[in-house]
Amino acid sequence: MKAKKGLGFFTKLLLCINAGLAIALLISYLAPVTDPGKVWLIAFFGLGYPPLLLFNIIFIVIWLFKKSWFALISLLCIVAGYSVLQNSFGVNAARTYKQKETRDAIRIMTYNVHSFKKYGAKNDVSTKHEILDLIRERQPDIIGFQEYYTRHKGEYAMTDSIKSILNNSNYYFEPVNYSNSRDAEGIAVFSKYPIINKGLIRLSEDRNGNQCIFIDVKYKEQTFRYYCVHLKSIGFDQEDYQYLDSVSKKGKTDMHSFRRIGSKLKQAFIARSKQVHVIKEHTKQCPYPYIIAGDFNDTPSSYALHEMAKGLKNAFREKGSGLGRTYNGDFPNYQIDYILTTPGFNVQDYRVIEKKLSDHYPVYSDLLLK
């Protein structure tokens, strides 16, 4: 394919737009390796990776249609970010079975249950029952909950319900949000295996759900650790979601709302980078193989995931398929929940269960401990 001599105005305009989008895509590749605490602007390019990738693919199609070698501009830029693409798009064939391939596999699940209710809604019994039915069907050996809610008795005595479903009483619950004589909310882990040690890793101020807990479990003659993580949330208010909705549907923007949302995103990027470093320092003292699972509140092309996954296997990258989207709310509508393991585990399977109960989809992976 050869470029035509004497490019017309429209072709030059397309070329300029393509070049800008290609450069932006290349900058987005810096997001996983650039600490937002030092250079925060790069993190926004990482957040924009999916649409930037899509636009560059569109330009490849346009140039191919015009039989122009300019298609190489975006193509080469996409190839240059192949590692980022692998984190964002799973190339494994989708499978339909639900049971573990082998009896020795350990089924790990993570689920931000949003207090066992739909996003923006009040408690409703039907949603709670559907979530419990899902857990009953998939039968995880270990499940970590973020935004976990329970009452001490009655219809929402969730701890008793989950212990009954898993037929085991091994659990660890930290009511980091609040706790009183009636109910509590925080972060929790339930295990079918004996828990021999547990602890809280504080990532932020008291009475904040963005924390990390861990359990050490005895599995046959071995021990491994499970970290249940909930990194810094963006903290959007209803006003912010209304603004995003007006932009997407009507194209209406205002600088005040734009700056407010940008500031919240910036602060969340910076906070998560610090929180990841705290957790990684803790893992250095861990004498066992370990798993890190939970709600990272950040995308596959983020610094938070890149740093957390250093030296670890990403279960989605190993066995996932498609986009692996785990958040079904308004924003960010990406993969933000992950399961990572040390090399001492083999990943057999990885699934996102696309049922809109909470604002997150539950994620699980079947692992073999070597």
C-alpha positions in Angstrom: 0.0 0.0 0.0 1.3 3.4 -0.9 0.5 6.8 0.4 -1.0 9.1 -2.2 1.0 12.2 -3.2 -0.5 15.6 -2.4 -2.7 14.6 0.6 -6.0 16.3 0.7 -7.2 18.4 3.7 -9.5 15.7 5.0 -6.7 13.1 4.9 -4.3 15.5 6.6 -6.9 16.1 9.3 -7.4 12.4 9.8 -3.7 11.9 10.0 -3.3 14.6 12.7 -6.1 13.1 14.8 -4.6 9.6 14.3 -1.1 10.8 15.4 -2.6 12.5 18.5 -4.5 9.3 19.5 -1.4 7.1 18.8 0.8 9.3 21.0 -1.9 9.3 23.8 -2.0 5.5 23.6 1.8 5.3 23.9 1.7 7.6 27.0 -1.0 5.3 28.5 1.7 2.5 28.5 3.6 4.6 31.1 0.8 4.5 33.6 1.5 1.1 35.0 5.2 2.1 35.7 4.7 5.7 36.8 3.8 6.3 40.5 0.9 8.8 40.6 2.3 10.2 43.8 5.1 11.6 41.7 3.5 12.2 38.3 -0.3 11.9 38.6 -1.3 13.1 35.1 0.0 9.8 33.5 -2.6 7.8 35.5 -5.4 9.5 33.5 -4.0 8.2 30.3 -3.9 4.7 31.8 -7.6 5.1 32.8 -8.3 6.1 29.1 -6.5 3.0 27.7 -9.6 1.1 26.5 -11.1 4.0 24.5 -7.7 4.9 23.2 -7.1 1.4 22.0 -10.6 1.3 20.3 -10.0 4.6 18.5 -6.6 3.4 17.2 -8.2 0.2 15.9 -10.8 2.3 14.1 -8.1 4.2 12.4 -6.4 1.0 11.3 -9.7 0.1 9.6 -10.0 3.5 8.1 -6.5 3.5 6.6 -6.9 -0.1 5.3 -10.1 1.0 3.6 -8.2 3.8 2.0 -5.3 1.4 1.2 -2.8 3.6 3.0 0.4 2.5 4.8 -0.7 5.0 7.6 -2.5 2.0 9.1 1.0 1.1 10.5 0.9 4.1 12.8 -1.7 2.7 15.1 -0.8 -1.0 14.5 2.7 -0.5 15.7 1.6 1.5 18.7 -0.8 -1.3 19.7 1.8 -4.0 19.3 4.2 -1.9 21.4 1.7 -2.2 24.3 1.1 -5.9 24.0 1.8 -6.5 27.7 -0.9 -4.0 28.7 -3.2 -5.6 26.2 -2.7 -9.0 27.8 -3.8 -7.6 31.2 -6.9 -6.0 29.6 -8.1 -8.7 27.2 -8.1 -12.5 27.9 -7.3 -14.6 24.9 -8.3 -17.9 26.5 -11.4 -19.7 25.2 -14.5 -19.2 27.3 -15.7 -22.3 29.0 -19.1 -23.2 30.6 -18.4 -25.8 33.3 -18.9 -24.8 36.9 -17.3 -27.7 38.9 -13.6 -27.8 39.8 -11.5 -29.8 37.4 -9.9 -31.7 40.2 -10.7 -32.3 43.9 -7.4 -30.9 44.9 -8.2 -27.5 43.4 -8.8 -24.6 45.8 -11.6 -22.3 44.7 -10.9 -18.7 45.6 -13.6 -16.1 45.2 -13.7 -12.3 45.8 -16.9 -10.3 45.9 -17.7 -6.7 46.7 -21.3 -7.2 47.7 -22.2 -3.6 48.4 -23.9 -4.6 51.7 -25.9 -7.3 49.8 -27.9 -4.9 47.8 -28.0 -3.4 44.3 -26.1 -0.1 43.8 -28.1 2.9 44.9 -30.9 0.8 46.3 -32.0 0.0 49.8 -31.8 -3.4 51.3 -34.0 -5.9 49.5 -34.4 -9.5 50.5 -34.5 -10.9 47.0 -31.0 -9.6 46.1 -29.6 -10.9 49.3 -31.1 -14.4 48.6 -29.7 -14.3 45.0 -26.2 -13.6 46.3 -26.4 -16.4 48.8 -27.7 -18.8 46.1 -24.8 -17.8 43.9 -22.3 -18.6 46.7 -24.2 -21.9 47.4 -23.9 -22.9 43.8 -20.2 -22.1 43.3 -19.1 -23.3 46.7 -15.8 -21.4 47.1 -13.3 -22.8 49.5 -12.3 -19.3 50.5 -14.3 -16.2 49.8 -13.3 -12.6 50.6 -16.0 -9.9 50.9 -15.6 -6.2 50.5 -18.4 -3.9 51.8 -19.6 -6.8 53.9 -22.7 -6.2 56.0 -24.3 -8.3 58.7 -26.8 -8.1 61.5 -26.4 -9.9 64.7 -29.7 -11.7 64.3 -32.7 -11.8 62.0 -33.1 -11.7 58.2 -29.7 -10.1 57.6 -27.6 -12.2 59.9 -25.4 -12.8 56.9 -22.5 -14.4 58.8 -24.7 -17.2 60.1 -26.1 -17.7 56.6 -22.7 -18.0 54.9 -21.3 -20.3 57.6 -24.3 -22.5 57.0 -23.9 -22.5 53.2 -20.2 -23.3 53.3 -20.9 -25.8 56.2 -18.0 -24.4 58.1 -17.5 -21.8 60.9 -14.0 -20.6 59.9 -14.2 -16.8 59.2 -12.6 -13.5 60.0 -14.6 -10.3 60.0 -13.2 -6.8 60.6 -16.0 -4.2 61.0 -13.8 -1.4 59.7 -16.8 0.8 58.6 -18.9 0.6 61.8 -20.2 -1.8 64.4 -22.9 -1.5 67.0 -25.4 -3.6 68.9 -27.6 -4.2 65.9 -25.3 -4.5 62.8 -21.8 -4.0 61.4 -20.1 -3.4 58.0 -16.5 -4.0 56.9 -14.4 -6.6 55.2 -14.6 -10.4 55.8 -13.1 -13.8 54.7 -14.7 -17.2 55.1 -12.7 -20.4 54.7 -13.5 -24.1 54.5 -10.0 -24.7 55.8 -8.8 -24.1 59.4 -7.6 -20.5 60.0 -4.4 -20.6 62.1 -3.6 -16.9 62.0 -5.3 -13.6 60.9 -4.7 -9.9 61.0 -5.7 -6.4 59.8 -3.4 -4.2 57.6 -4.6 -0.7 58.0 -4.5 1.2 54.7 -6.4 4.4 55.7 -7.9 6.1 58.7 -10.3 4.4 61.2 -13.9 3.7 60.1 -13.0 3.4 56.5 -13.8 0.3 54.4 -10.6 0.6 52.3 -8.5 -1.8 54.2 -6.8 -5.2 53.9 -7.1 -8.3 56.1 -5.3 -11.6 55.8 -5.8 -15.2 57.0 -3.3 -18.1 57.2 -5.0 -21.4 56.4 -4.0 -25.0 56.9 -4.5 -27.0 53.7 -3.6 -30.7 54.1 0.1 -30.5 55.2 0.7 -27.0 53.8 -0.1 -23.5 54.8 -0.9 -20.5 52.6 -2.1 -16.9 53.1 -5.1 -15.1 51.6 -5.1 -11.3 51.5 -8.5 -9.7 51.1 -8.0 -6.2 49.7 -10.2 -3.2 49.3 -8.1 -0.3 47.9 -9.1 3.4 47.9 -12.5 4.1 46.3 -13.0 7.1 44.1 -15.7 8.4 46.3 -18.1 9.7 43.7 -21.3 11.3 45.0 -24.7 11.1 43.4 -24.0 14.6 41.9 -20.9 13.2 40.2 -22.8 10.3 38.7 -25.5 12.6 37.4 -22.8 14.8 35.7 -21.2 11.7 34.1 -24.7 10.6 32.9 -25.4 14.0 31.4 -22.0 14.0 29.6 -22.6 10.5 28.1 -26.2 11.1 27.1 -26.4 14.8 26.2 -22.7 15.9 25.9 -23.2 18.6 28.5 -20.1 19.6 30.4 -19.2 22.2 33.1 -15.8 23.0 34.4 -16.7 22.9 38.1 -18.0 19.3 37.9 -15.1 18.3 35.6 -12.5 19.7 38.0 -14.3 18.0 41.0 -14.3 14.6 39.4 -10.7 15.0 38.2 -9.6 15.9 41.7 -11.3 12.9 43.2 -9.7 10.6 40.6 -6.2 12.1 41.2 -6.5 11.7 45.0 -7.6 8.1 44.6 -4.7 7.3 42.2 -2.2 8.6 44.7 -3.8 6.9 47.7 -3.9 3.5 46.0 -0.2 3.8 45.1 0.6 4.2 48.8 -1.7 1.4 49.9 -0.2 -1.0 47.4 3.3 -0.3 48.8 2.0 -1.0 52.3 0.6 -4.4 51.3 3.7 -5.4 49.3 5.9 -4.6 52.3 3.7 -6.9 54.4 4.0 -9.7 51.9 7.8 -9.6 52.1 7.5 -11.0 55.6 5.1 -13.8 54.6 6.7 -17.2 55.0 4.0 -19.0 52.9 2.7 -19.0 49.3 -0.1 -16.3 49.2 -3.0 -15.0 47.3 -4.0 -11.4 47.0 -7.6 -10.9 45.9 -10.2 -8.1 46.1 -11.4 -4.8 44.9 -8.5 -2.7 43.7 -10.7 0.1 42.3 -8.3 0.5 39.5 -7.9 -0.8 35.9 -5.6 -3.4 34.3 -3.4 -0.5 32.9 -2.9 1.1 36.4 0.1 1.5 38.6 -1.8 -0.1 41.5 -2.3 -3.4 39.6 1.2 -3.4 38.0 2.9 -2.9 41.4 0.7 -5.4 43.2 1.2 -8.0 40.5 5.0 -7.8 40.5 6.4 -11.4 40.9 2.8 -12.8 41.0 0.5 -14.6 38.6 -2.6 -12.7 37.4 -5.4 -15.3 37.3 -7.2 -13.3 34.6 -4.1 -13.2 32.4 -3.5 -16.9 32.9 -7.0 -18.2 32.2 -9.4 -15.3 31.6 -11.3 -14.5 28.4 -12.6 -11.3 26.9 -12.6 -8.0 28.7 -13.0 -9.5 32.1 -15.2 -6.5 33.2 -16.0 -6.8 37.0 -17.7 -3.5 37.7 -21.2 -3.1 36.5 -21.9 0.4 37.9 -21.6 3.7 36.0 -17.9 4.4 36.3 -15.3 3.0 35.9 -17.0 0.3 33.9 -13.8 -1.9 33.7 -12.1 -4.8 35.3 -11.2 -3.6 38.8 -11.3 -6.8 40.9 -8.4 -9.2 40.7 -7.0 -12.5 42.0 -3.2 -12.7 42.1 -1.0 -15.6 43.4 2.6 -16.4 44.1 4.3 -18.9 41.6 3.5 -21.7 44.1 0.0 -21.9 42.7 -1.1 -23.1 39.3 -4.2 -21.4 37.9 -6.7 -23.9 36.5 -9.6 -21.6 35.9 -10.9 -18.0 36.1 -14.4 -16.8 35.9 -16.4 -13.5 36.2 -20.0 -14.3 37.1 -22.0 -11.7 35.2 -25.0 -11.3 37.5 -26.0 -7.7 38.4 -26.7 -8.1 42.1 -24.1 -5.8 43.7 -22.4 -3.1 41.6 -19.5 -5.6 41.2 -19.5 -9.0 39.6 -18.2 -11.9 41.7 -14.9 -13.3 40.5 -13.4 -16.8 41.2 -10.4 -18.8 40.3 -9.5 -22.5 40.8 -5.9 -22.9 42.0 -3.6 -25.8 42.6 -1.1 -25.5 45.4 2.2 -27.1 44.2 
